[in-house]
Amino acid sequence: MLAIRLTPRSAKEGTGGVWRDEKGAAWLQAQVRAVPEKGRANDALIRLLAKRLRIPAKDILLDSGDSSRLKRLRLKGQARNAAAIMKDWIEE
């Protein structure tokens, strides 16, 4: 399970860094150019993560946060082995 804070309509697409909510929970940050309408930003996020984690987009499912900046994504299959890549992502 990934906890992501998404910024839609960003000037650039990318991932990196950690954002903490008021309870101290850590959310990985991501930015996409897509607008938050009709699921476009969510689709762009899944494509971005798939490329970044080098896994098929079909192995990433939006679990919650369809219309929120704070999203939880579930990784299936081989996608669970992406921990090493994510460590680099957090340190960016």
Residue pairs with C-beta under 8 A, 6 or more apart in sequence:
1 63
1 72
1 73
1 74
1 75
2 28
2 49
2 72
2 73
2 74
2 75
2 86
3 25
3 26
3 27
3 28
3 70
3 71
3 72
4 27
4 28
4 29
4 30
4 45
4 49
4 65
4 70
4 71
4 72
4 73
5 19
5 27
5 28
5 29
5 30
5 69
5 70
5 71
6 30
6 31
6 32
6 41
6 42
6 45
6 69
6 70
6 71
7 29
7 30
7 31
7 32
7 69
8 31
8 32
8 34
8 35
8 36
8 41
8 44
8 69
9 33
9 34
9 35
9 36
9 41
10 31
10 32
10 33
11 33
12 31
12 33
13 31
13 32
13 33
13 44
13 48
14 30
14 31
14 48
15 28
15 29
15 30
15 31
15 48
15 49
15 52
15 89
15 92
16 29
16 89
16 90
16 92
17 28
17 29
17 90
17 92
18 26
18 27
18 28
18 29
18 90
19 26
19 27
19 28
19 29
20 26
20 27
21 27
21 70
27 70
28 86
28 89
28 90
30 45
30 48
30 49
32 41
32 44
32 45
32 48
33 44
34 40
34 41
34 43
34 44
35 41
36 67
39 66
42 62
42 66
42 71
45 71
45 73
46 57
46 60
46 62
46 73
47 57
49 60
49 73
50 56
50 57
50 59
50 60
52 85
52 89
53 60
53 75
53 79
53 82
53 85
53 86
54 82
54 85
55 75
55 77
55 78
55 79
55 82
56 79
59 75
59 76
59 77
59 78
59 79
60 73
60 74
60 75
60 76
60 79
61 73
61 74
61 76
62 71
62 72
62 73
63 71
63 72
63 73
63 74
64 71
64 72
65 71
65 72
75 82
